[in-house]
Amino acid sequence: MGQFGIGQGVRRLEDQRFLTGEGRYTDDIVVPRQCHAFFVRSPFAHAAINTIDIQEATNQPGVLGVYTAEDLTKAGVGDIPCLALMTGRDGQKVLTPPYPALARERVHHVGDTVALVVAETFEQAQEAAELVEVDYDPLPAVADLKAALEPDAPVVQESLPSNLCLDWAQGNESDVDAAFAKADHVARIELVNNRIVVNSMEPRALIADYDPQEDKFTLHAGSQGIYRLKDQLCQNIFNIPADKLRVITPDVGGGFGMKIFAYPEQVACLFAARELGRPVRWTGGRNESFQSDTQGRDHLTTAEMALDKDGHFLGIRVSTLANLGAYLSNFAPYIPTGASTQMYSGLYRIPAIHAEVKCVLTNTVPVDAYRGAGRPEASYVMERLVDEAARVVGLDRGEIRIRNFIRPEDLPYDTGLNRVYDSGDYPRLLKEACRQIDWEGFESRRAESRSRGMLRGIGLASYVEACGGMGEEEARISLDPDGGVTLVIGTMTNGQGHHTAYAQLLHDKFGLPLEKIRMVQGDSETVHKGGGTGGSRSLLMGGVSAQRAADRVIEKARQVAGDMLEASAEDIEFDDGLFRIAGTDRSIELSEIARRTHEGAGNGVSPIEETDGYKAEALTFPNGCHVCEIEVDPDTGCLRIVDYVVVDDFGTVVNPMLAAGQVHGGVAQGLGQALLEHTVYDEEGQLITASFMDYAMPRADDMPEVKLTLVEDMPCKTNPMGVKGAGEAGAIGAPPAIMNALLDALIPAGVKRIDMPATSEQVWRALQGASTTA
């Protein structure tokens, strides 16, 4: 291990640049002759478009063009594809309505893009857009998930027979029925997994350009990976060869899943750039983000568990309605189905599991992956259900978990849901988290709170998630003239600290100071392959690829060192930046090899550059335990998190400081969903929470001190680095831990159910309702 290598809490290399204003985000980029885009968006959730009159807008000063769906259709521009064509239990693939960049004939949600105005300045484009006259014929809309499945519900997409686009199931239904038939106890819960607006710090933005001489597009856009976006635009939408589009992603200010996908604005602006022969830029306003960024979660779930007399789990059945919005975003059908239900076993030995999911269209913004992408939804269901099972059976909530945990000696363990856990000690992590928060001493603290007229509760959640292992990754490393190295990698940092983590891995390989390890990402002209960032895959996939490419560079440099030292390469040892003939003091530095290979380029010598990749054979399964303690004021419903403990198993941890940052951020987002955030539509599909005036985001004073322990002696056994991923874990464990603690506080007051977001008002109303029925 080097001084700054694997396992060290190295400060982020990126931060100096960001903190001194040297970050370069999409909106910072200025290109010659650029013009500005503004979108006309639907004020209706559902309406027929009778006519669009663009004449007055076209004649305004500075206006360069006004475009509608008719223009894109004539040019052969395709629709945004759904890439997750899941098959339902009826054998039918998910029904996929058209998803055009500009609405054709009808609009399907508030904020749906209707027309694009391009002008010399943003102000001119905005003012002209207000003069585009759209004659709408409003139609009945449906935003409520249950209402959308009623027989008389308005049909969201006229090309489909109903609002049910996928009826999906997994597991063995007959085995589950048999388990319930012999059960001594049955626990049952109904849950709301509330809809979330992602609200990344940096809104979506783009610059679309077109070079008519080369017949080539260039797109600057914030993304979580250039190639998923590039492939869709080339193959599905513009039908052009791959070399006719360059995608560049500079710094990105947060993504959380939302910036993975293709969006209408990217398509329409690329089209306009080709029409005008000028670069077209667009930066979404915050209100546009609420109306157009993919949103997260939005499930209604009923879950049941069968148990024997001793509290052993016999089987579970879960039924979910999942809101996918008005159109199917790239991976929308996969998130509530394959991504979620395959984690319904949690960390437990459950002999029989069956889950069904009905994916439903509504007149709302499309829903897709949000931090954790299905795994937080599964964890929330399971950990709330296990708590209810403990109450039904009469067991301590920690005890019932330990009684049913998969034991270390059971590993590897096949859950029966296409998941095989390879490593971990789940009882150990729970016991340690409970020890740190003093679970045994809680009742005395509850009594003290009661003496002050307060309610106090404690809750826990043991989570597991599946991450990494998706697709493959490639890394290219070159030895630079100054003796440093440059890593070209296809993952895409959105603020996680990739440069730092990769530099630590390469520091261990080359013995170089961190400042001599450079990273290049986010440009399809330079990066030849890449799966991007999502599912906590970057360190696993990119890290192994980088290490393998580094080994190739060292081996090639060893050959050069042998020639320079007049020795066989087999006799050359390498350590800490120095090649040495074994058993002698004759050596040459890596930096000298770099200098000579660059100086001698073209004379039978070439600079050293090597590429290697990694395709994982299995997923990784980070896991842990969150324990939360809450105090509630029954007179106001206000609550305070008084203690919060996390014990996590991420396998090998490259940088504990980065891992802690990921956990803290995830807990903040989980807390936001549990207590504050809620996307609300009215009966007509109008978005009520369309700004920060109406949508509550977590603030610093909402956050507790998060006491984090990383257990690092159980490396993953299915990848060379032993890493398990850490990016989404905090957002998975936090919501059930917080809500379990809150319900524990409220049950003595007669409250039997409370859903996210448990705002102060909701808590107060629940307490008032309990006192009324008491």
C-alpha positions in Angstrom: 0.0 0.0 0.0 1.4 3.4 -1.0 1.2 6.5 1.1 -1.9 7.6 -0.8 -3.1 4.3 -2.1 -5.9 1.9 -1.4 -7.4 2.3 2.1 -6.2 5.9 2.7 -8.5 8.8 3.4 -7.1 11.0 0.7 -8.7 14.4 0.2 -10.4 14.8 -3.1 -8.1 16.0 -5.9 -11.0 17.6 -7.6 -11.9 20.0 -4.8 -9.3 22.6 -5.3 -10.5 23.2 -8.8 -14.2 23.3 -7.8 -13.7 25.5 -4.7 -11.7 28.1 -6.6 -14.3 28.4 -9.4 -12.4 26.4 -12.0 -15.1 23.8 -12.6 -16.3 23.7 -16.1 -20.0 22.7 -16.4 -22.1 22.7 -19.6 -23.5 26.1 -18.9 -19.9 27.5 -18.6 -19.1 26.5 -22.2 -19.4 29.3 -24.8 -19.0 28.4 -28.5 -18.8 30.9 -31.4 -22.0 31.9 -33.1 -24.1 30.2 -30.4 -27.8 30.9 -30.2 -30.4 30.1 -27.5 -33.3 27.7 -27.2 -36.6 28.0 -25.3 -39.3 25.4 -25.2 -43.0 26.0 -25.4 -44.5 23.5 -22.8 -48.0 22.3 -22.3 -50.0 23.9 -19.5 -52.4 20.9 -19.7 -51.8 17.3 -18.5 -53.8 15.9 -21.4 -55.0 17.8 -24.5 -55.4 17.5 -28.2 -53.3 19.9 -30.2 -55.6 21.4 -32.9 -53.2 24.0 -34.3 -49.9 25.7 -33.5 -49.5 29.2 -34.9 -45.9 30.2 -35.0 -46.1 33.1 -37.4 -46.0 36.0 -34.8 -43.2 34.3 -32.9 -41.2 33.7 -36.1 -41.3 37.4 -36.9 -39.9 38.6 -33.6 -36.5 40.3 -33.4 -33.7 37.9 -33.2 -35.7 34.8 -33.8 -33.9 32.3 -36.0 -36.4 29.4 -36.1 -39.5 28.0 -34.5 -40.0 24.2 -34.8 -42.8 21.8 -34.1 -43.3 18.0 -34.3 -44.1 18.3 -38.0 -40.6 19.6 -38.8 -38.9 16.7 -36.9 -41.2 14.2 -38.6 -40.5 15.5 -42.1 -36.8 15.2 -41.3 -37.1 11.6 -40.2 -36.2 12.3 -36.6 -37.1 9.3 -34.5 -38.7 9.0 -31.0 -36.9 8.4 -27.7 -36.7 4.6 -27.2 -37.5 2.5 -24.2 -34.5 0.3 -23.7 -36.0 -2.0 -21.1 -38.5 -4.1 -23.0 -39.6 -6.3 -20.1 -41.8 -9.3 -20.7 -44.9 -9.6 -18.5 -46.4 -12.7 -17.0 -48.8 -12.9 -19.9 -45.8 -13.3 -22.3 -46.4 -9.9 -23.8 -43.6 -7.3 -23.9 -44.2 -4.0 -22.2 -46.5 -1.7 -24.2 -44.4 1.3 -25.4 -46.2 4.4 -26.6 -44.4 6.8 -28.9 -42.1 9.3 -27.0 -41.5 12.2 -29.5 -39.1 15.1 -28.8 -42.0 17.5 -29.6 -45.6 16.5 -29.0 -47.5 15.1 -32.0 -51.3 15.7 -32.0 -51.6 15.4 -28.2 -49.7 16.5 -25.0 -49.6 14.0 -22.2 -48.3 15.8 -19.1 -47.8 19.3 -17.9 -44.5 20.4 -19.2 -44.6 18.2 -22.3 -42.5 19.9 -25.1 -44.7 21.4 -27.8 -42.5 23.7 -29.8 -38.9 25.0 -29.8 -38.0 28.6 -30.4 -34.4 29.5 -31.2 -33.2 33.1 -31.1 -30.0 35.1 -30.8 -30.5 35.6 -27.1 -32.2 33.7 -24.3 -34.5 36.7 -23.7 -35.6 36.9 -27.3 -36.3 33.2 -27.4 -38.3 33.3 -24.2 -40.4 36.4 -25.3 -41.1 34.8 -28.7 -42.1 31.5 -27.1 -44.9 33.4 -25.3 -46.3 34.4 -28.7 -46.6 30.8 -30.0 -50.3 30.2 -30.1 -51.4 26.6 -29.4 -55.0 25.8 -29.8 -55.5 23.0 -27.2 -58.6 20.9 -26.7 -58.3 19.8 -23.1 -59.0 16.1 -22.5 -59.7 14.2 -19.3 -56.5 13.4 -17.4 -55.5 10.9 -14.7 -52.6 11.4 -12.3 -53.6 9.1 -9.4 -52.0 5.7 -9.6 -55.1 3.7 -8.4 -57.5 5.8 -10.4 -55.5 5.1 -13.6 -56.5 1.5 -13.4 -60.2 2.1 -13.0 -62.4 0.8 -15.9 -63.6 4.3 -16.7 -60.2 6.0 -16.3 -59.0 8.3 -19.1 -56.5 6.5 -21.3 -53.2 8.3 -21.1 -51.8 7.2 -24.4 -54.3 6.9 -27.3 -52.2 4.3 -29.0 -52.6 1.8 -26.1 -55.7 0.0 -25.0 -55.4 0.9 -21.3 -53.1 2.5 -18.8 -51.6 -0.9 -17.8 -48.5 -1.2 -19.9 -46.9 -4.2 -18.1 -48.2 -6.8 -15.7 -45.1 -8.5 -14.3 -44.4 -11.2 -11.8 -41.4 -13.1 -10.3 -41.2 -16.0 -7.9 -43.2 -19.1 -7.2 -46.8 -18.3 -6.4 -47.9 -21.8 -5.5 -45.0 -22.2 -3.0 -46.0 -18.9 -1.4 -49.7 -20.0 -1.2 -48.6 -23.2 0.6 -46.4 -21.2 3.0 -49.3 -19.0 4.0 -51.6 -22.0 4.3 -49.4 -23.5 7.1 -48.5 -20.2 8.8 -49.0 -19.6 12.5 -48.8 -15.8 12.0 -49.3 -13.4 9.1 -48.0 -9.9 9.0 -49.5 -7.4 6.5 -48.7 -3.8 5.6 -49.7 -1.2 3.0 -47.1 1.3 2.0 -46.7 4.5 -0.1 -43.3 5.0 -1.7 -43.7 8.7 -2.5 -42.7 10.3 -5.7 -39.5 12.3 -5.7 -38.1 15.2 -7.9 -34.4 14.5 -8.3 -33.3 18.2 -8.0 -29.6 17.8 -8.9 -27.7 21.0 -8.0 -26.8 21.5 -11.7 -30.0 21.5 -13.9 -29.9 19.7 -17.2 -28.1 21.7 -19.9 -26.8 21.2 -23.5 -25.1 22.8 -26.5 -26.0 21.2 -29.8 -23.8 21.9 -32.8 -23.6 20.7 -36.4 -20.8 20.9 -38.9 -22.3 20.8 -42.5 -18.9 20.2 -44.1 -18.3 17.1 -42.1 -22.0 16.3 -41.7 -21.3 15.8 -38.0 -23.1 16.7 -34.8 -21.4 17.7 -31.5 -23.4 17.6 -28.3 -22.2 19.0 -25.0 -24.5 17.7 -22.3 -24.4 16.8 -18.6 -24.7 13.0 -18.5 -23.8 10.0 -16.5 -22.1 8.4 -19.5 -21.6 9.5 -23.1 -22.1 6.3 -24.9 -25.6 5.4 -23.8 -26.7 8.8 -24.9 -24.6 8.7 -28.1 -25.9 5.2 -29.1 -29.5 6.2 -28.8 -29.1 9.4 -30.7 -27.3 7.7 -33.5 -29.1 4.3 -33.8 -32.6 5.1 -32.7 -33.3 8.8 -33.3 -31.2 10.3 -36.1 -30.2 7.1 -37.8 -26.6 8.2 -38.5 -23.3 6.4 -38.2 -21.5 6.5 -34.9 -18.7 8.7 -36.3 -21.3 11.4 -37.1 -21.9 12.4 -33.5 -19.5 13.5 -30.9 -20.8 13.7 -27.3 -18.9 15.7 -24.7 -19.7 15.7 -21.0 -17.7 18.2 -18.9 -18.1 18.5 -15.1 -21.5 17.4 -13.9 -23.2 18.8 -10.8 -25.1 15.7 -9.6 -27.1 13.1 -11.5 -28.6 10.5 -9.1 -29.8 8.4 -12.1 -31.7 11.3 -13.8 -28.9 12.2 -16.1 -28.5 8.8 -17.6 -31.3 9.1 -20.0 -32.0 10.7 -23.4 -34.4 13.7 -23.3 -36.6 15.6 -25.8 -34.5 18.7 -25.4 -31.3 17.0 -26.7 -33.1 15.7 -29.8 -34.9 18.9 -30.6 -31.8 21.1 -30.2 -29.6 18.8 -32.3 -32.3 19.0 -35.0 -32.4 22.8 -34.8 -28.6 23.1 -34.9 -28.6 21.2 -38.2 -31.4 23.3 -39.6 -29.7 26.6 -38.7 -26.1 25.7 -39.1 -25.4 27.2 -35.7 -24.8 25.9 -32.2 -27.9 25.9 -30.1 -27.7 26.1 -26.3 -30.3 25.3 -23.7 -30.1 25.4 -19.9 -33.2 24.2 -18.0 -34.7 26.5 -15.4 -35.6 25.0 -12.0 -39.3 25.1 -12.9 -38.5 23.2 -16.1 -36.6 20.6 -14.1 -39.7 19.9 -12.0 -41.7 19.6 -15.2 -39.3 17.6 -17.4 -36.6 15.7 -15.5 -37.4 12.1 -14.9 -38.8 11.6 -11.4 -38.4 8.8 -8.9 -40.2 6.1 -6.9 -44.1 6.5 -6.8 -45.3 3.1 -5.7 -48.3 1.7 -3.8 -47.4 -1.6 -2.3 -49.2 -4.3 -0.3 -46.9 -6.9 1.4 -47.6 -9.9 3.5 -45.3 -12.3 5.4 -46.1 -15.8 6.6 -44.3 -16.9 9.8 -44.2 -20.0 12.0 -44.9 -19.9 15.7 -41.2 -19.1 16.5 -41.0 -16.2 14.1 -39.2 -17.9 11.3 -40.1 -16.5 7.8 -42.0 -19.0 5.6 -42.8 -16.8 2.7 -43.7 -13.3 1.4 -46.0 -12.0 -1.2 -45.7 -8.4 -2.5 -48.1 -6.6 -4.9 -47.0 -3.2 -6.3 -48.5 -0.5 -8.5 -45.7 1.5 -10.1 -46.3 4.8 -11.7 -44.2 5.3 -14.9 -45.7 8.6 -15.9 -46.9 9.6 -19.4 -44.0 8.1 -21.5 -41.6 5.3 -20.9 -38.2 6.7 -20.2 -35.2 4.6 -21.1 -35.3 2.1 -18.2 -38.6 2.9 -16.6 -40.2 -0.6 -16.8 -37.1 -2.3 -15.3 -36.8 -0.2 -12.2 -39.9 -1.5 -10.3 -39.6 -5.0 -11.8 -36.2 -6.6 -12.3 -34.3 -4.0 -10.3 -36.6 -4.1 -7.3 -38.3 -7.4 -6.9 -35.0 -9.4 -7.2 -34.0 -7.8 -3.9 -37.2 -8.7 -2.0 -35.4 -11.5 -0.1 -33.4 -8.8 1.7 -30.8 -10.4 4.0 -33.1 -13.2 5.0 -33.7 -16.9 4.5 -37.1 -16.9 2.9 -38.2 -20.2 1.4 -40.9 -18.8 -0.8 -41.3 -15.4 -2.5 -43.7 -14.0 -5.0 -43.9 -10.5 -6.3 -46.2 -8.9 -8.8 -45.9 -5.4 -10.3 -48.4 -3.5 -12.4 -46.7 -0.7 -14.3 -49.1 2.1 -15.0 -49.2 5.1 -17.2 -50.5 8.5 -15.8 -50.6 12.0 -17.1 -47.4 12.9 -15.2 -43.7 13.4 -15.8 -41.9 10.1 -16.7 -40.5 8.1 -13.9 -37.2 6.3 -14.1 -34.1 5.4 -11.9 -33.4 7.6 -8.9 -30.5 6.9 -6.5 -30.7 3.1 -5.8 -33.1 2.5 -8.7 -35.4 -0.1 -7.3 -33.3 -1.4 -4.4 -34.5 1.4 -2.0 -38.1 0.5 -2.8 -37.4 -3.2 -2.1 -35.6 -2.4 1.1 -38.3 -0.1 2.3 -41.0 -2.8 1.8 -39.0 -5.6 3.5 -37.7 -3.7 6.5 -41.1 -2.2 7.2 -42.7 -5.7 6.8 -40.1 -7.3 9.1 -40.9 -4.7 11.8 -44.6 -5.5 11.5 -43.8 -9.2 11.7 -41.9 -8.6 15.0 -45.0 -6.9 16.4 -47.3 -9.7 15.2 -45.2 -12.5 16.7 -44.1 -10.5 19.8 -40.4 -10.5 19.2 -37.8 -7.8 19.5 -37.1 -6.2 16.1 -33.4 -7.0 16.3 -34.0 -10.6 17.4 -36.4 -11.4 14.6 -33.9 -10.3 12.1 -31.0 -12.2 13.6 -33.3 -15.3 13.8 -33.9 -15.1 10.1 -30.7 -13.7 8.7 -28.7 -15.6 6.1 -25.7 -16.8 8.2 -22.1 -16.5 7.2 -21.9 -20.3 6.9 -24.8 -20.2 4.5 -22.7 -18.2 1.9 -22.7 -18.3 -1.0 -26.5 -18.1 -0.8 -29.0 -18.3 -3.7 -32.0 -16.2 -2.8 -34.1 -17.8 -5.5 -34.6 -14.5 -7.2 -31.5 -14.6 -9.5 -29.3 -13.3 -6.8 -26.4 -15.1 -5.1 -24.8 -13.4 -2.1 -21.1 -14.2 -1.8 -19.9 -12.6 1.4 -20.9 -10.9 4.6 -21.8 -11.3 8.3 -25.2 -9.7 8.6 -25.9 -10.5 12.3 -22.5 -9.0 13.3 -23.3 -5.7 11.6 -26.7 -5.4 13.2 -25.3 -6.2 16.7 -22.6 -3.6 16.3 -25.0 -0.9 15.2 -27.3 -1.7 18.1 -24.4 -1.7 20.5 -23.2 1.7 19.3 -26.7 3.3 19.7 -27.3 1.5 23.0 -30.4 -0.3 21.9 -30.7 -2.1 25.3 -30.8 1.3 27.1 -33.5 2.8 24.9 -36.4 2.3 27.3 -34.9 4.5 29.9 -34.4 7.2 27.3 -38.0 6.8 26.2 -39.1 7.2 29.8 -37.1 10.4 30.1 -38.7 11.8 27.0 -42.1 10.9 28.2 -41.4 12.8 31.4 -41.1 15.9 29.3 -44.2 15.2 27.3 -42.3 13.9 24.3 -42.6 10.7 22.3 -39.5 8.7 21.5 -38.8 5.9 19.1 -36.0 3.7 17.8 -35.8 1.9 14.5 -33.5 -0.1 12.4 -33.1 -1.4 8.9 -30.7 -4.0 7.7 -30.3 -3.6 3.9 -28.6 -5.2 1.0 -28.3 -4.0 -2.5 -27.1 -5.4 -5.8 -24.7 -3.2 -7.7 -21.8 -3.1 -10.2 -21.2 -5.9 -12.7 -23.3 -4.2 -15.4 -21.8 -4.5 -18.9 -18.1 -4.0 -19.3 -15.6 -1.2 -18.9 -12.4 -0.2 -20.6 -9.4 1.9 -19.5 -6.5 3.3 -21.5 -3.3 4.4 -19.8 -0.5 6.3 -21.4 2.9 7.1 -20.0 3.3 10.9 -20.3 6.6 12.8 -21.2 6.9 14.1 -17.6 6.8 10.6 -16.1 3.2 10.9 -15.1 0.3 8.8 -16.5 -3.0 9.7 -18.1 -6.0 7.5 -17.5 -8.8 7.6 -20.2 -11.9 6.0 -18.7 -15.6 5.5 -19.8 -17.2 6.0 -16.4 -18.5 9.5 -15.7 -18.1 11.3 -12.4 -21.1 13.4 -11.2 -19.3 14.5 -8.1 -18.4 11.2 -6.5 -14.6 11.8 -6.6 -13.6 9.4 -9.4 -10.3 11.1 -10.1 -9.2 10.7 -6.5 -10.2 7.0 -6.3 -8.6 6.1 -9.6 -5.5 8.0 -8.7 -5.2 6.0 -5.5 -5.4 2.8 -7.4 -2.7 3.9 -9.9 -0.6 5.3 -7.1 -0.3 1.8 -5.7 0.6 0.5 -9.2 3.1 3.1 -10.3 4.3 4.7 -7.1 3.6 8.1 -8.6 2.5 11.2 -6.6 -1.2 11.8 -7.1 -0.7 15.1 -8.9 1.1 13.2 -11.7 -2.0 10.9 -12.3 -4.4 12.5 -14.7 -7.9 11.5 -15.7 -9.7 12.0 -19.0 -13.4 11.2 -19.4 -16.6 12.4 -21.1 -15.5 12.9 -24.7 -16.4 10.2 -27.3 -13.5 11.4 -29.6 -11.1 10.4 -26.8 -12.9 7.7 -24.8 -13.5 4.8 -27.2 -15.8 2.8 -25.0 -17.6 3.2 -21.7 -20.7 2.1 -19.7 -20.9 5.3 -17.7 -21.9 5.7 -14.1 -24.9 4.1 -12.4 -25.6 1.3 -10.0 -22.3 1.9 -8.1 -20.4 0.3 -10.9 -17.6 2.8 -11.5 -15.0 1.7 -9.0 -15.6 -1.9 -9.6 -15.7 -1.9 -13.3 -13.4 1.1 -14.0 -11.1 0.3 -11.2 -10.3 -3.2 -12.3 -9.9 -2.0 -15.9 -7.5 0.7 -14.8 -5.4 -1.7 -12.7 -5.2 -4.2 -15.6 -4.2 -1.4 -18.1 -1.6 -0.3 -15.5 -0.1 -3.8 -15.4 0.2 -3.7 -19.2 2.0 -0.4 -19.1 4.4 -1.6 -16.4 5.1 -4.8 -18.4 5.8 -2.8 -21.6 8.0 -0.4 -19.6 9.8 -3.4 -18.1 10.8 -4.5 -21.6 12.1 -1.0 -22.4 14.0 -0.9 -19.0 15.6 -4.2 -19.9 16.9 -2.8 -23.2 18.2 0.3 -21.5 19.9 -1.7 -18.7 21.1 -4.4 -21.1 19.3 -7.1 -19.1 16.6 -9.6 -19.7 13.1 -8.2 -18.9 12.5 -11.3 -16.7 15.3 -10.0 -14.4 13.8 -6.5 -14.0 11.9 -5.8 -10.8 9.5 -2.8 -10.5 8.6 -1.0 -7.3 7.7 2.5 -6.3 8.5 4.0 -9.7 11.8 2.3 -10.1 12.9 -0.5 -12.4 15.9 -2.5 -11.0 17.9 -5.5 -12.1 17.2 -8.0 -9.4 20.0 -8.4 -6.9 21.9 -5.3 -8.1 21.8 -1.5 -7.6 21.5 -0.9 -11.4 18.1 0.8 -12.0 16.2 3.3 -14.1 13.2 5.4 -13.1 9.8 5.2 -14.8 10.1 8.9 -15.5 13.3 8.4 -17.5 11.6 5.7 -19.5 8.8 8.0 -20.2 11.1 10.8 -21.4 13.2 8.5 -23.6 10.2 6.8 -25.3 8.7 10.2 -26.1 12.0 11.7 -27.3 12.7 8.7 -29.5 9.2 8.5 -31.0 9.4 7.8 -34.7 12.9 6.2 -34.5 11.7 2.7 -33.7 10.5 3.8 -30.3 7.0 4.7 -29.4 5.4 6.2 -26.3 3.9 3.6 -24.0 0.1 3.3 -24.0 -2.0 0.3 -23.1 -5.7 -0.6 -22.9 -7.5 -3.3 -21.0 -11.0 -3.9 -19.7 -13.2 -5.8 -17.3 -16.5 -7.6 -17.6 -17.8 -8.7 -14.3 -19.2 -12.2 -14.0 -21.4 -11.4 -11.0 -22.9 -8.5 -9.1 -21.7 -7.3 -5.7 -23.8 -7.0 -2.6 -23.0 -4.2 -0.2 -25.0 -4.4 3.0 -25.3 -2.9 6.4 -27.5 -1.7 9.2 -28.9 1.7 9.9 -30.3 2.5 13.4 -32.2 5.7 14.1 -33.5 7.3 17.2 -36.2 10.0 17.0 -38.0 12.3 19.4 -41.5 13.7 18.5 -43.4 16.6 20.0 -47.0 15.4 20.0 -48.4 18.9 20.2 -46.8 20.0 16.9 -45.8 16.8 15.1 -42.2 18.2 14.9 -39.6 15.5 15.2 -35.9 15.5 15.7 -33.4 12.7 14.9 -31.4 12.5 18.1 -29.0 9.7 17.1 -28.1 7.9 13.9 -25.7 5.0 13.5 -24.6 3.2 10.3 -22.5 0.1 10.1 -21.6 -0.8 6.5 -19.9 -3.6 4.7 -18.5 -2.2 1.3 -15.8 -4.9 1.0 -12.5 -3.3 0.2 -12.7 0.5 0.7 -10.4 2.5 -1.5 -11.0 5.8 0.3 -12.9 5.8 3.6 -13.4 9.6 3.3 -15.1 9.3 -0.1 -17.2 6.3 1.1 -18.3 8.3 4.1 -19.3 11.2 1.9 -21.4 8.9 -0.2 -23.1 7.5 2.9 -23.8 10.9 4.3 -25.2 12.1 1.0 -27.4 9.0 0.7 -28.7 9.4 4.2 -29.6 13.0 3.4 -31.6 12.0 0.3 -33.2 9.1 2.2 -34.2 11.5 5.0 -35.5 13.9 2.4 -37.8 11.2 1.1 -38.9 9.9 4.5 -39.7 13.3 6.1 -39.9 16.1 3.6 -40.0 15.5 -0.2 -43.3 14.8 -2.0 -44.3 15.4 -5.6 -48.0 16.3 -5.7 -50.3 16.4 -8.7 -53.9 17.4 -8.5 -56.9 15.5 -10.0 -56.4 17.3 -13.3 -52.7 16.4 -13.5 -51.4 19.9 -12.6 -48.1 19.8 -10.8 -48.7 21.5 -7.4 -45.1 21.2 -6.1 -43.4 22.8 -9.1 -40.8 24.9 -7.3 -38.8 25.0 -4.0 -41.6 27.2 -2.6 -43.8 24.1 -2.5 -41.3 21.2 -2.5 -39.3 20.7 0.7 -35.6 19.7 0.3 -33.6 18.6 3.3 -31.4 21.3 4.9 -28.4 21.0 7.1 -30.4 21.4 10.3 -32.6 18.4 9.3 -29.5 16.2 9.3 -28.3 14.3 12.4 -24.7 13.5 13.0 -24.2 10.2 11.1 -21.9 7.9 13.1 -20.5 5.6 10.4 -18.4 2.4 10.9 -17.0 0.6 7.8 -16.3 -3.1 8.3 -13.6 -4.0 5.8 -12.6 -7.6 6.6 -15.2 -9.2 4.3 -14.1 -8.4 0.8 -16.3 -9.3 -2.1 -15.3 -12.7 -3.5 -16.5 -12.2 -7.1 -14.2 -9.4 -8.3 -10.4 -8.9 -8.2 -10.6 -5.8 -6.0 -13.0 -7.1 -3.4 -15.1 -4.0 -3.6 -18.9 -4.0 -3.2 -19.9 -0.5 -4.1 -21.0 2.4 -1.8 -22.8 5.0 -3.9 -26.4 4.2 -3.2 -26.3 2.5 0.2 -27.2 5.5 2.3 -30.3 6.2 0.3 -31.4 2.5 0.7 -31.0 2.1 4.5 -32.2 5.5 5.6 -36.0 5.6 4.7 -37.0 2.4 6.5 -34.8 3.1 9.5 -36.3 6.5 10.0 -39.8 5.4 9.4 -39.5 2.4 11.7 -38.2 4.7 14.4 -41.0 7.2 13.9 -43.7 4.5 14.0 -42.1 3.1 17.2 -42.5 6.5 18.7 -46.1 6.9 17.5 -47.5 3.4 18.3 -47.8 4.0 22.1 -50.0 7.0 21.1 -52.3 4.8 19.1 -51.0 5.5 15.6 -50.9 2.3 13.5 -49.7 3.6 10.2 -47.9 6.5 8.7 -46.4 6.9 5.3 -43.6 8.9 3.7 -43.2 11.8 3.7 -43.9 12.0 7.4 -44.0 15.8 7.6 -44.7 17.5 10.9 -48.3 18.1 9.6 -48.7 14.4 8.7 -47.4 13.3 12.1 -49.7 15.8 13.9 -52.7 14.6 11.9 -51.9 11.0 12.6 -51.7 11.7 16.3 -55.0 13.7 16.2 -56.7 10.9 14.4 -55.4 8.3 16.9 -56.7 10.4 19.9 -60.1 10.8 18.2 -60.5 7.0 17.7 -59.1 6.1 21.1 
